[in-house]
Amino acid sequence: MSRHNRVDQAGHDRYRRLMTAVCIGTLLAGSTFGAGTLTTSSLDAGTPGVSTGTFQTGSIGIADLSHLTGTGYTFDYASQQFTPSVSGSYTFGFSSAPFDAVLILYAGNFDPTAPSVNAVDVNDDSDGAGAGGVVMGSCDGDPTLCPKMTQDLTASTTYYVVVTTFLYVDSITPPVDFYLFGAPVIIGPPPAVFDATVARSNTPAYEAAHVIDRSPRLLTAFAAAGLNDDVALSNAASQTLPLFTGGSQQMAIDIMSSISRLIRSRLTTTTDVRSNDAASDFNRLIRSHLVSTAGLSFGNAAAADRGFWLKPFGSRAAQDGRDAVAGLDADTAGIAVGGDVDVSRDTRLGAAFVYAQADLTGHSTIAPNNAQIDVFQLVGFGKHRLDARTDIDFLAGIGRNRNDGKRRLLFSGDTASADYDSTTAMASMTLSRTYRVDEQTHITPSIGAEYLWIRDEGYAETGAGLFNLDVGSRTTDALILSANNKLVRQLSDTIALDATLGLGYDVLAERARASATFAGAPGASFITQGIDPSPWRLFLGLGLVGVTKTGMEISAGYDAVYRDDYLEQTASLKVRWAF
């Protein structure tokens, strides 16, 4: 029916149920603007962000901007806002409607009491072809009565699409199908990601949420995922954070400290307070397990001035969540290979190479993370006897870590992959003194300091499109001051048992931090605050060591480190051959 031959329907009930469903069809994260993205919405009741009502003009029909001024004729309308993700050319319109629709575009704001203010363009009809491959229907039975317009729009500017009728006597009746072709857009009010993280007390994600809120491209991706409540928005924000919320470096420091303790097991107290020459043999042969063996008799075992040894080990560390940061586990397996030699009666020197592989798994089911760290360490160590009962041990090492991590973005179905290297260094010194309890038992109190340093190279993730992170390089260190006491008991001529209890304090302990930017918002960096570890820690060690008739030394050990919300347990087996 021609728009000019319609029967006057003034005075009948008008429907005001036109609303927009935030239903974005296909969103290609990181797609180029030239390729374009088709965004479609089905206009229906109950959608957030839609307003309906009436406005007045001085014309009986609307076909251009001049028809928006004046008063006297009342038109139904429904409006919905949208926000472009990038500046550029966009084509949009209606693909179907049961009436002769008119499309009005507003920039910044739409005020129904002043419909001519902020109006950019009006369109009443089109060529009926649509854009971006949209399936066209008809408006009032004719595709050419479906309005369409092409406009240059500015990123981050709020625009309003207002639909009304050509003649004031007509009514708006749903459904109306809307399309927009160009870069991705947010239809409806943008998600308030920061407010959602605050509502959920998700403190680690605060800064990242601020960046997402300021980025139309990132917000568009959140809108496309249908994140429509605080829980979903906060969870998605957590999934965008760096690996383990920056906590992987702290776990790497803990792995280094474990390796340092394993190597220091070559630096046993060998104070030469002995009742016979056999005690010296025992000292040299089982110094690998941190046992204070001065004065213990071990039969007629031969002295070993030089030795080659290998020590496989495995550990499990569990870091529980702290301060709204999810915890993680680390399963580590490796081997240390080394040798040592007495360069004088009072001094022993050695070197070792250590390889270990650690598998890290995050506790969070909201933001699943995992990583693998390959650890390579080259270490030099030594011991010097100051007097008959006092020793000083020292160690220094350098190394390289290879890190391969993945974090899953459940809201988008993507996996971000990271691959980067780390440089490490460590040094320690321990002063110990041995006291005889009886012929089979000695105790050795000691004090020590251990310094650990690690620098992660910066890296750029792949696989997560706009939410790939460019993470800056960072450095972490620890200085652990400790006091320990070791008890050694000789069980037989060839077997001894030792137990160690100690207390340590990391004077440099601080919360993990990582600085990053999103690929979709490269100019806006944010800091992620990770776990704040307790500086205090307890050490426990148990060991059993024996020497064969041929002089081969075999030892087994168990070590544990505990601090608030953290427990690490290590088992090791060592074999040493004299040469």
C-alpha positions in Angstrom: 0.0 0.0 0.0 1.3 3.4 -1.0 2.4 5.6 2.0 0.2 8.4 0.5 -3.0 6.4 0.3 -3.0 5.1 3.9 -6.2 5.4 6.0 -5.8 7.8 8.9 -5.4 5.7 12.0 -5.0 8.6 14.4 -6.3 8.0 17.9 -5.8 4.3 18.0 -3.6 2.6 20.6 0.1 2.8 19.6 2.5 0.1 20.4 5.7 1.1 22.2 7.4 -2.2 22.6 10.4 -1.6 20.2 13.6 -2.7 21.9 17.0 -4.1 20.9 18.5 -7.4 21.8 22.2 -7.2 22.2 22.8 -10.1 19.9 26.0 -9.7 17.8 26.2 -12.2 15.1 29.8 -12.8 14.1 32.6 -10.9 15.8 36.1 -11.5 14.4 38.5 -10.5 17.2 41.3 -8.6 15.6 39.6 -8.5 12.2 40.7 -5.6 9.9 38.3 -2.8 9.4 38.5 -3.3 5.6 37.0 -6.8 6.0 34.2 -5.5 8.1 32.0 -7.1 10.7 28.2 -7.6 10.3 26.4 -6.8 13.5 22.7 -7.7 13.7 20.0 -7.1 16.3 16.4 -8.3 16.6 14.4 -5.4 18.0 12.0 -6.7 20.7 10.8 -5.9 24.2 12.8 -6.3 27.4 16.3 -5.3 26.2 18.4 -3.0 28.4 19.3 0.4 26.9 16.2 0.9 24.8 13.9 3.9 25.4 10.5 4.4 23.9 8.0 7.2 23.8 6.9 10.1 21.5 8.2 13.3 20.1 6.6 16.2 18.2 7.5 17.9 15.0 5.8 20.5 12.8 5.4 18.1 9.8 2.9 15.3 9.2 5.8 13.1 7.8 9.5 12.8 8.2 11.9 12.5 5.3 14.8 14.8 6.1 16.3 16.8 8.9 14.1 19.8 8.3 11.1 17.8 9.3 12.4 17.4 12.9 11.6 21.0 13.9 8.4 22.5 15.2 5.4 21.0 17.1 1.9 19.8 16.4 2.3 16.3 15.2 3.2 13.4 17.5 5.3 10.4 16.4 6.1 7.2 18.2 9.8 6.4 18.5 12.2 3.8 20.0 15.9 4.5 20.5 19.0 2.4 21.1 22.5 3.5 21.6 25.7 2.0 20.1 29.4 2.8 20.3 31.8 2.2 17.4 35.1 0.5 18.3 37.2 2.4 15.7 36.7 5.5 13.6 35.6 4.9 10.0 32.8 4.4 7.6 29.7 2.4 8.8 26.6 1.3 6.8 23.5 0.5 8.8 19.8 0.3 8.5 16.7 -2.0 8.9 16.4 -5.3 7.1 12.8 -5.8 7.9 9.8 -4.2 9.6 6.0 -4.5 9.4 5.7 -0.7 8.8 7.3 2.1 6.7 10.2 2.8 9.0 12.3 6.0 9.2 15.9 5.9 10.6 17.3 9.0 12.4 20.9 9.0 13.6 22.0 11.1 16.6 25.5 11.8 17.9 26.2 12.2 21.6 22.7 12.3 22.9 19.0 12.1 21.9 16.5 14.3 23.6 12.9 13.6 22.5 11.8 17.1 23.7 14.2 18.6 21.1 14.4 16.0 18.3 16.3 18.3 15.9 19.3 18.7 18.4 22.3 16.4 17.7 20.5 14.8 14.7 23.1 13.8 12.1 21.0 12.3 9.3 17.5 11.0 8.4 16.7 8.3 5.9 13.3 7.1 4.8 14.1 4.5 2.1 17.0 2.8 0.2 18.0 0.6 -2.7 16.8 -2.4 -0.7 20.2 -4.1 -1.0 21.3 -3.9 2.6 25.1 -4.3 3.4 27.7 -6.8 4.6 25.7 -9.8 3.3 22.7 -9.2 5.5 19.6 -11.1 4.5 17.1 -8.5 3.4 13.3 -8.8 4.0 11.0 -5.9 3.5 9.5 -2.9 5.3 5.7 -2.6 4.9 6.1 -5.2 2.1 8.7 -3.4 0.1 12.6 -3.8 0.6 13.1 -0.2 -0.8 11.1 1.2 2.1 13.8 -0.2 4.5 16.0 2.8 5.4 19.8 2.6 5.1 22.6 5.2 5.6 26.4 5.3 5.4 28.2 7.6 7.8 31.7 8.3 9.0 31.6 7.6 12.8 34.1 8.4 15.5 35.4 5.7 17.9 34.2 5.9 21.5 31.4 8.3 20.6 27.9 7.3 21.7 25.4 7.3 18.8 21.7 6.8 19.0 19.6 5.0 16.3 16.0 6.2 16.5 13.3 4.4 14.6 10.0 6.1 13.9 7.3 6.1 11.2 7.0 8.0 8.0 3.6 9.5 8.9 2.6 10.6 12.3 -0.7 8.6 12.1 1.2 5.3 11.8 2.3 3.1 14.7 5.5 1.2 15.5 4.9 -2.6 15.6 7.7 -5.1 16.3 9.6 -7.0 15.2 12.2 -4.8 13.4 15.6 -6.2 12.3 18.5 -3.9 12.5 22.0 -4.4 10.9 25.3 -2.5 11.0 28.3 -3.2 8.8 31.8 -1.9 9.6 34.1 -2.4 12.6 32.6 -4.1 15.7 30.3 -2.0 17.8 28.7 -2.2 21.2 24.9 -2.1 21.0 23.3 -0.8 24.1 25.0 0.6 27.2 28.6 -0.5 27.4 29.4 -3.1 30.1 30.7 -1.6 33.3 33.7 -4.0 33.9 35.4 -2.0 36.7 32.1 -1.7 38.6 31.6 -5.4 38.3 35.1 -6.2 39.7 34.5 -3.9 42.6 31.2 -5.5 43.3 32.9 -8.9 43.4 35.9 -7.6 45.3 38.1 -8.8 42.5 41.1 -6.5 43.4 43.7 -8.1 41.1 41.6 -7.1 38.0 40.9 -3.5 39.0 43.4 -1.9 36.7 42.8 -4.2 33.7 39.0 -3.5 34.1 39.7 0.3 33.9 41.5 -0.2 30.6 38.8 -2.4 29.2 36.1 0.2 30.2 38.1 2.8 28.2 38.5 0.7 25.1 35.5 0.4 22.7 37.2 -2.5 21.0 37.6 -4.5 24.2 34.2 -3.6 25.4 32.8 -4.7 22.1 34.3 -8.2 22.6 32.8 -8.3 26.1 29.4 -7.4 24.7 29.7 -10.0 22.0 30.3 -12.7 24.6 26.9 -11.8 26.3 28.5 -10.8 29.6 25.5 -9.2 31.2 26.0 -9.4 35.0 28.7 -8.7 37.6 29.8 -12.3 38.0 30.3 -12.9 34.3 32.1 -9.5 33.8 34.4 -10.0 36.8 35.2 -13.5 35.8 36.1 -12.4 32.3 38.3 -9.6 33.6 40.2 -12.2 35.6 40.8 -14.3 32.5 42.5 -11.3 30.8 45.2 -11.0 33.4 48.8 -12.1 33.0 49.8 -15.7 33.8 49.0 -16.7 37.4 48.3 -13.0 38.1 52.0 -12.4 37.9 52.7 -15.2 40.4 54.8 -17.5 38.1 58.0 -15.5 39.0 57.5 -16.1 42.7 57.2 -19.8 42.1 60.3 -19.7 40.0 62.2 -18.1 42.9 61.0 -20.9 45.2 62.2 -23.5 42.7 65.6 -21.8 42.7 65.7 -21.8 46.5 64.9 -25.5 46.5 67.8 -26.2 44.0 70.1 -24.1 46.2 69.3 -26.2 49.2 69.9 -29.4 47.2 73.4 -28.2 46.1 74.2 -27.0 49.6 73.8 -30.6 50.7 77.3 -31.0 49.2 78.5 -28.6 51.8 78.0 -30.6 55.0 79.7 -29.5 58.1 82.9 -31.5 58.3 84.5 -30.1 61.3 87.4 -32.4 62.2 86.5 -33.0 65.8 87.1 -36.7 65.8 88.3 -39.5 68.0 90.1 -41.4 65.3 91.0 -41.3 61.6 87.9 -43.2 60.6 85.8 -40.2 61.5 87.6 -38.2 58.8 86.8 -40.9 56.3 83.1 -40.6 57.3 83.2 -36.8 57.1 84.5 -36.9 53.5 82.2 -39.6 52.3 78.8 -38.4 53.6 79.2 -34.6 53.5 76.7 -34.6 50.7 73.6 -34.6 52.9 74.2 -31.7 55.2 75.1 -34.0 58.0 77.4 -32.9 60.8 79.5 -36.0 61.2 82.5 -34.8 63.2 83.8 -37.4 65.6 81.6 -40.2 64.2 83.2 -43.5 63.5 82.5 -45.2 60.2 84.7 -48.3 60.3 87.7 -48.3 58.0 86.1 -46.6 55.0 88.7 -45.1 52.8 89.1 -41.4 52.5 87.8 -39.8 49.3 89.5 -36.6 48.3 87.6 -36.4 45.0 84.1 -37.5 44.1 81.5 -37.5 41.3 77.9 -37.5 42.2 74.4 -37.3 40.8 71.2 -36.5 42.6 67.7 -36.9 41.0 65.0 -35.1 42.9 61.3 -34.3 42.8 59.2 -31.7 44.6 55.6 -30.5 44.9 54.8 -27.0 45.9 51.3 -25.8 46.7 50.6 -22.0 47.0 47.1 -21.4 48.3 45.1 -18.3 47.3 45.7 -15.0 49.1 44.2 -11.6 48.9 41.7 -12.5 46.2 44.5 -14.0 44.1 44.1 -17.7 43.1 46.8 -20.1 44.1 48.8 -22.6 42.1 50.7 -25.9 42.3 54.2 -26.7 40.9 55.4 -30.2 40.3 59.1 -30.3 39.7 61.5 -33.1 38.7 65.1 -32.8 37.9 68.7 -34.0 38.3 71.9 -32.4 39.7 75.2 -33.7 38.5 78.5 -32.5 40.0 81.8 -33.2 41.5 83.9 -31.9 44.4 87.5 -32.2 45.5 89.6 -31.4 48.6 92.0 -28.7 47.4 93.6 -28.6 50.9 93.1 -30.1 54.3 90.7 -27.3 55.2 89.0 -26.5 51.9 86.8 -28.3 49.5 85.5 -26.9 46.2 83.0 -28.3 43.7 80.7 -27.5 40.7 77.4 -28.8 39.6 74.9 -28.6 36.7 71.2 -28.8 37.4 68.3 -29.4 35.0 64.7 -29.4 36.2 61.3 -29.1 34.7 58.4 -27.6 36.6 54.8 -27.9 35.6 52.6 -25.1 37.1 48.9 -25.4 37.3 46.6 -22.7 38.6 43.9 -23.4 41.2 41.3 -21.1 39.5 38.5 -22.7 37.5 37.4 -19.2 36.5 40.6 -18.3 34.8 42.6 -21.5 34.1 46.3 -21.0 33.7 49.2 -23.5 33.2 52.9 -23.2 32.4 56.0 -25.2 32.1 59.4 -24.0 33.2 62.7 -25.6 32.1 65.4 -24.7 34.5 69.1 -24.8 33.7 71.6 -23.9 36.5 75.4 -23.9 36.7 76.7 -23.7 40.3 80.0 -23.5 42.1 80.3 -24.3 45.8 82.8 -24.7 48.5 83.5 -25.2 52.2 86.3 -23.9 54.4 87.2 -25.0 57.9 87.9 -22.1 60.2 88.8 -24.2 63.2 88.3 -27.7 64.5 84.5 -27.2 64.9 83.6 -24.2 62.7 82.9 -24.2 59.0 81.9 -21.6 56.4 80.0 -22.8 53.3 79.5 -20.7 50.2 77.7 -21.1 46.8 77.2 -19.1 43.7 75.3 -19.9 40.5 73.8 -18.6 37.3 71.1 -20.0 35.1 68.5 -19.7 32.5 64.8 -20.6 32.5 62.6 -21.3 29.5 58.9 -20.5 30.2 56.0 -21.7 28.2 52.6 -20.6 29.5 48.9 -20.7 28.5 45.9 -18.9 29.9 42.4 -19.7 28.8 39.8 -17.0 28.1 36.6 -18.9 28.7 34.4 -16.0 27.7 35.8 -15.9 24.2 37.0 -19.5 23.8 40.6 -18.4 23.1 43.9 -19.5 24.6 46.7 -17.0 25.0 50.1 -18.5 24.7 53.4 -17.1 26.1 57.0 -18.1 25.4 59.8 -16.2 27.1 63.2 -16.7 28.9 64.5 -15.7 32.3 68.0 -15.1 33.6 68.7 -16.2 37.2 71.4 -15.9 39.7 71.9 -17.1 43.3 74.5 -16.9 46.1 74.6 -18.1 49.7 76.8 -18.3 52.7 76.4 -20.4 55.9 78.4 -20.3 59.1 78.1 -23.5 61.3 79.6 -24.9 64.5 79.5 -28.5 65.6 79.0 -29.8 69.2 79.4 -33.4 70.3 76.5 -34.9 72.3 78.0 -38.4 72.6 80.1 -40.7 70.5 77.2 -41.3 68.0 75.5 -37.9 68.1 76.3 -34.4 67.2 74.4 -31.1 66.8 75.3 -28.3 64.4 73.6 -24.9 64.7 74.2 -22.5 61.8 73.2 -19.1 60.5 73.1 -18.2 56.8 72.1 -15.8 54.1 70.7 -16.7 50.6 70.2 -14.3 47.8 68.1 -15.2 44.7 67.5 -13.1 41.6 65.5 -13.6 38.5 64.7 -11.4 35.5 61.9 -12.3 33.1 62.2 -11.0 29.6 59.2 -9.2 28.1 57.0 -11.1 25.8 54.0 -10.8 23.5 51.2 -13.5 23.6 49.6 -15.1 20.7 46.2 -16.8 20.2 43.8 -14.4 22.0 43.3 -11.6 19.5 42.5 -8.3 21.1 43.2 -9.8 24.5 46.8 -10.9 23.8 49.0 -9.3 26.3 52.3 -7.5 25.8 54.0 -8.1 29.2 57.0 -6.0 30.2 60.2 -7.4 31.6 60.4 -7.6 35.3 62.9 -8.5 38.1 62.3 -10.2 41.4 64.8 -11.0 44.2 64.8 -12.5 47.6 67.3 -12.3 50.6 66.6 -15.1 53.0 68.3 -14.9 56.4 68.1 -18.2 58.3 69.0 -20.0 61.5 69.1 -23.8 61.5 70.0 -26.7 63.9 71.0 -30.1 62.7 71.1 -33.3 64.7 73.1 -36.3 63.3 73.0 -39.8 64.8 75.2 -42.6 63.6 73.1 -45.8 63.5 75.8 -48.2 62.6 79.3 -48.4 61.1 77.8 -47.6 57.7 74.6 -45.7 58.2 73.7 -42.3 59.7 70.5 -40.4 60.2 70.1 -36.6 60.3 67.3 -34.1 61.0 67.3 -30.4 60.5 64.9 -27.7 61.7 65.3 -24.1 60.7 63.6 -20.7 60.5 64.0 -18.2 57.7 63.0 -14.6 56.9 62.9 -13.0 53.5 63.8 -9.3 54.0 62.9 -8.5 50.4 59.5 -10.3 50.2 57.0 -8.3 48.3 53.8 -8.7 46.3 54.2 -10.1 42.8 53.6 -7.4 40.0 53.3 -7.5 36.3 52.9 -4.6 33.8 51.0 -5.3 30.6 49.1 -3.9 27.7 46.3 -5.4 25.7 46.8 -5.9 21.9 43.4 -4.2 21.5 44.5 -1.2 23.6 48.3 -0.9 23.1 48.6 2.6 24.5 47.1 1.8 28.0 49.2 -0.2 30.4 48.0 -1.7 33.6 49.6 -3.3 36.7 48.4 -6.6 38.0 49.0 -7.2 41.7 49.6 -10.9 42.5 50.1 -12.9 45.7 51.9 -11.2 48.7 54.0 -14.0 50.2 54.7 -14.3 53.9 58.4 -13.4 54.6 58.6 -16.1 57.4 59.3 -19.7 56.6 60.1 -22.9 58.4 62.6 -25.5 57.2 62.5 -29.3 57.9 64.9 -31.9 56.7 65.4 -35.6 57.2 68.2 -37.7 55.7 69.6 -41.2 55.7 73.1 -41.8 54.3 75.2 -44.9 54.0 78.5 -46.0 52.5 79.2 -49.3 50.8 82.4 -51.4 51.3 83.7 -50.0 48.0 83.3 -46.4 49.2 80.2 -45.6 47.2 77.9 -43.2 49.1 74.1 -43.5 48.8 71.8 -41.1 50.5 68.1 -40.2 50.5 66.5 -37.1 51.8 63.2 -35.3 52.5 62.9 -31.6 52.8 60.0 -29.3 53.4 59.5 -25.6 53.4 56.4 -24.0 55.0 55.1 -20.4 55.1 51.6 -19.1 55.4 49.5 -20.7 52.6 52.5 -22.4 51.1 54.0 -25.8 51.4 56.8 -27.3 49.4 58.0 -30.9 49.8 61.1 -32.4 48.1 62.4 -35.9 47.9 65.9 -36.7 46.6 68.3 -39.6 46.1 72.0 -39.2 45.7 74.8 -41.5 44.6 78.5 -40.5 44.9 81.5 -42.2 43.6 85.0 -41.5 44.8 87.8 -41.3 42.2 
